[in-house]
């Protein structure tokens, strides 16, 4: 899980062009949107693409996004669960 | 119409620098001198902006700042190529992922009206917002829209811009048409008698106002465009008609700003016009400052406005007997899109 969260932090920075941030600046449980990293709806679309591109995971429905993209940890948990189901 | 302020991000650092020593280039393209954008744009917005958007937004903000205007009554831009880097980014991604994945930010930002839209978002400006994509008339039609709106009393002012960028891909593709000359130099651009020119780019914004103010750069007395003239004589006829409509004669012009770009075929038009219709009128060629691109007319207006405001010419230009009071700009893109602007001192 730690390795996956580290990968995700690097990928989020790259995908969203967050040049001023380093992976260690993003907390595992820090909210990604609004009061946390301050991401917005366009970033949410970018994260959906990131999941599909890097992990071949398509979000089953839009409502899932709110819980999946809450933090790096929730993203990592979602990826782990989905990969376990398809294994 | 009064030009209250003019700002550019171009291959020249500033007009002041041009008075000391204009920036020279070698090769087949000129590249804009870019400022530190973090001082001008919210870092949260910068991360999504490609180069042309940053250039456009910064030039627009600087232009408004110089005029002391926070909210323009209209934002109108002209661009021939649009946001090429973003277009390339999302198309490359689509191809790379077999048309299954679209990069949302690049896709959203790739449309031609992104610069005008981003300026509006930054200013929270809900006024008229439009973009013209008309090849070599893109900037001219944006300007015409602004002039028309102000004449009809649609607002006090209008922010008008011309923006185009070079990307490596666009330069490679345009080079295939033989438009550019390898190993060229801005120092000798007009003297080699060869085919081809140097590619250019820039983001220029002007704040137009229907009413005079104390700090105006210049008065835009008139403008005219004409399409695909068949002969040099037709060009001269159009120019004579333009002068007549503005009640002036060739002798009244103190300075012509001409769009020669070093390509012998297209420069012949300018030379014929100067020799036969404007003999003895001093002229200044400007493409060695900014390169050739479809919205270069905006750079010519920026240059003319600064010359009239300061009474000074770039260091490499021939000296005039007195500061110019009337400037005629003649520019054409590939001898297809011709534009004329008449500027007067305020």
HADDOCK unambig.tbl for C-alpha pairs under 7 A between the chains (distance, minus, plus):
assign (segid A and resid 17 and name CA) (segid B and resid 47 and name CA) 5.64 0.50 0.50
assign (segid A and resid 18 and name CA) (segid B and resid 47 and name CA) 6.54 0.50 0.50
assign (segid A and resid 42 and name CA) (segid B and resid 105 and name CA) 6.85 0.50 0.50
assign (segid A and resid 45 and name CA) (segid B and resid 104 and name CA) 6.49 0.50 0.50
assign (segid A and resid 46 and name CA) (segid B and resid 103 and name CA) 6.89 0.50 0.50
assign (segid A and resid 46 and name CA) (segid B and resid 104 and name CA) 6.23 0.50 0.50
assign (segid A and resid 49 and name CA) (segid B and resid 101 and name CA) 6.71 0.50 0.50
